[in-house]
């Protein structure tokens, strides 16, 4: 039996030569690779795993005593589950108030455990990415600690200083990792490739959990990654490191509201009573960013006389919020500045100017306008900002700032481009409203298309494309309307409201129609334009009715009628009576019928085709509600026949298609009210309504027609056909976010089996 002063490397070589085996022969007999055996004999792997030792013992034909001695020599060189020798690669101290990352920690620990299940598979590597201050390092170290404790492995930590002016060179990083693994200076290769190979060999035989923090790029990280083995590596970086292959990726999210409040509470301590009042608002102002929460928590904890409400009030001023998020040497702007300083000048300019966007996110065409670049060039810059974590990206290819990063970018704009904020904002507002008006023209009967000479980089080639833009960019173009109103650009506000109001029939569930038309009314008031005032009041009445403010909607419409009459504007006056009738239909049917009849008379006088159709429908429906079935059905038949007359022009034909859908639907409902004997007539009316459904382009109304028809089919013992139609209706309700109608359809489908 050898003395323990003998090294494992020397003893393995002695036993192999005694057995008269070459490296290749021992590899074949044991199943251990030639490369691994050679590394063991050269001392590059100081403490092989037990299963490797047992396999070699089998290949060498050792007896029990020799097996035990060889295992003891291997154990001498194995790392213990403690920090690295000599203080190399020691992880930071644990964070006692680590909060809100259970799912992420479990995922990373499970990844390490899966790696340990197969010693011959590639070691697990996870890349944790995200903006500065999101808590990547804290998460990686905590997950590393738990994975190391679970597997009985050492934890090594190395800050690669990727955001520093001089990041850690890979060769220096490998020197520190190899020292942590116990390699002496005399045994350490000089060149990068040899050090990388030695590290991979050692980690394969002496597994560990390694945290590589704050990586600069793929080139810095790639030589530090292990090959096979049971350990795992957690890499953190502000960049996505998309060039690394075969890695698990985790975009570290901000904390949700509950976790953010828990973190604040754990830092501050006593938050009972008045001191904790406002804690929810304080957490919200930090936007779920752990660094901001920690800074604010420390400020509050060190000021026992302050309440959370007082500090939240101080942070409420967005212009000074960033400068107040600091505590000692911790400052949130420093975290953002590190990423910003690594951008190219063009990307920095885009970062600054994108802070002007009024909505929470945006697409490349708007960004390209802000910097005067092509869309493809802008997309490259957006990708650069995303790569460094300054912008997040959605599945739809849109980009957005974290609230605090947006404030930082705005500060950079004022500091680096003084005097440019106002002209840039004005140009952006003009651009957004120009596109909004052009998109709205697709739904305006007088146009029915975008301008013939359209040269902005926005697809408005079809009604569907225009609809998509109006919805995707709603927060931005409506934000531009608000800006225009605040700057006194009243005609621009009115023109935009006028252009997009036709789209309200397609997207009436949008929450901002009411405010849009309030702004339109106020703009018309300031201009003294009474005709525009009457029109905007009519649109506002419609929006108020959508909010179920029927009495207010009726008053608004009658006010519009008075203004229009005084101005001699018959069309707006007729529409005002129609809006008043629709509102009064929920309050007083007799009044509603009188208003609808007034509208019918005025529309006939002004030869307004759309108005006549709407008035006939309204008179018919109100007559039915009053119990005048014959009069109601007669008016609805008139509306159907008028809508079936082919119209000259895409705008008028669209009006006819929508009117046919609605008039025939109302007629079907009228027949249903007269009893089951009228079911065949109701069915014919439903089928007629659906003939124009696709052309009408009003998915919500189409879905309601389909639902009504499905109920009729079910009532007449055609449930299979009814279920098919109801499922189609449900999909349209989903399309327009009509949640109650979706739930109702689901309940019916479940009942029908």
HELIX and SHEET records of a PDB file:
HELIX    1   1 UNK A    8  UNK A   18  1                                  11    
HELIX    2   2 UNK A   23  UNK A   30  1                                   8    
HELIX    3   3 UNK A   34  UNK A   42  1                                   9    
HELIX    4   4 UNK A   50  UNK A   60  1                                  11    
HELIX    5   5 UNK A   64  UNK A   77  1                                  14    
HELIX    6   6 UNK A   85  UNK A   87  5                                   3    
HELIX    7   7 UNK A  102  UNK A  116  1                                  15    
HELIX    8   8 UNK A  136  UNK A  151  1                                  16    
HELIX    9   9 UNK A  170  UNK A  180  1                                  11    
HELIX   10  10 UNK A  185  UNK A  187  5                                   3    
HELIX   11  11 UNK A  192  UNK A  205  1                                  14    
HELIX   12  12 UNK A  218  UNK A  222  1                                   5    
HELIX   13  13 UNK A  257  UNK A  268  1                                  12    
HELIX   14  14 UNK A  273  UNK A  276  5                                   4    
HELIX   15  15 UNK A  279  UNK A  285  1                                   7    
HELIX   16  16 UNK A  290  UNK A  301  1                                  12    
HELIX   17  17 UNK A  308  UNK A  315  1                                   8    
HELIX   18  18 UNK A  318  UNK A  324  1                                   7    
HELIX   19  19 UNK A  332  UNK A  341  1                                  10    
HELIX   20  20 UNK A  345  UNK A  354  1                                  10    
HELIX   21  21 UNK A  364  UNK A  371  1                                   8    
HELIX   22  22 UNK A  375  UNK A  387  1                                  13    
HELIX   23  23 UNK A  403  UNK A  416  1                                  14    
HELIX   24  24 UNK A  421  UNK A  440  1                                  20    
HELIX   25  25 UNK A  441  UNK A  443  5                                   3    
HELIX   26  26 UNK A  463  UNK A  472  1                                  10    
HELIX   27  27 UNK A  474  UNK A  486  1                                  13    
HELIX   28  28 UNK A  490  UNK A  500  1                                  11    
HELIX   29  29 UNK A  501  UNK A  505  5                                   5    
HELIX   30  30 UNK A  513  UNK A  527  1                                  15    
HELIX   31  31 UNK A  530  UNK A  546  1                                  17    
HELIX   32  32 UNK A  550  UNK A  567  1                                  18    
HELIX   33  33 UNK A  570  UNK A  584  1                                  15    
HELIX   34  34 UNK A  589  UNK A  606  1                                  18    
HELIX   35  35 UNK A  609  UNK A  625  1                                  17    
HELIX   36  36 UNK A  629  UNK A  643  1                                  15    
HELIX   37  37 UNK A  650  UNK A  673  1                                  24    
HELIX   38  38 UNK A  676  UNK A  678  5                                   3    
HELIX   39  39 UNK A  679  UNK A  691  1                                  13    
HELIX   40  40 UNK A  693  UNK A  696  1                                   4    
HELIX   41  41 UNK A  699  UNK A  715  1                                  17    
HELIX   42  42 UNK A  719  UNK A  735  1                                  17    
HELIX   43  43 UNK A  739  UNK A  752  1                                  14    
SHEET    1   A 5 UNK A 154  UNK A 159  0                                        
SHEET    2   A 5 UNK A 208  UNK A 213  1                                        
SHEET    3   A 5 UNK A 232  UNK A 237  1                                        
SHEET    4   A 5 UNK A 124  UNK A 129  1                                        
SHEET    5   A 5 UNK A 248  UNK A 251  1                                        
SHEET    1   B 2 UNK A 326  UNK A 327  0                                        
SHEET    2   B 2 UNK A 330  UNK A 331 -1                                        
SHEET    1   C 2 UNK A 392  UNK A 393  0                                        
SHEET    2   C 2 UNK A 399  UNK A 400 -1                                        
END                                                                             
